[in-house]
Structure formats: structure tokens, C-alpha cells
Amino acid sequence: MSKKREKNKKSFVCIDCDEETTDYYRISTNKGYITKCAKCYELWMSRMVRSNSIIQNPHSRNSNLEYDD
């Protein structure tokens, strides 16, 4: 059974780093699907979470500063 799974593994080219990989994520877009390798996908997700948290809480980094508004 494991031999069959190994044969069916497809390799795709990552859209970010242009490397061929079998460990990938398919991401749905308006025009179809794109594939990213696991490393690029995880970096992209961590950046998205970080940017969303900064947008939602803009003063969270400067919580020690006092504002005199």
C-alpha cells in the first residue's frame, strides 16, 4: 500500500521559490489554484498572522508608552 502512495505523489513547482517539491499546499484563488511548498506556505501564514495582529492592535507594541492626547 505504501508503494502505491509513493508512486502517486506528484511534484509541483512552488510559485514563490521556483523549486520542485512533493510537500506542497494548494491555495484557491479567483483564477484557480496555486501551489506553494511547505516552507514558503508556513512563512506566508506567519507573516499574514503578524500583519493582521498589527492592524487590529496598532498600539500593542507601544503598550508601555503613555499618550497625552
Residue, then its C-alpha position, 0 to 999 in steps of 0.5 A: m500500500s505504501k508503494k502505491r502512495e509513493k508512486n502517486k505523489k506528484s511534484f509541483v513547482c512552488i510559485d514563490c521559490d521556483e523549486e520542485t517539491t512533493d510537500y506542497y499546499r494548494i491555495s484557491t484563488n479567483k483564477g484557480y489554484i496555486t501551489k506553494c511548498a511547505k516552507c514558503y506556505e508556513l512563512w506566508m501564514s506567519r507573516m499574514v498572522r503578524s500583519n493582521s495582529i498589527i492592524q487590529n492592535p496598532h498600539s500593542r507594541n507601544s503598550n508601555l508608552e503613555y499618550d497625552d492626547 
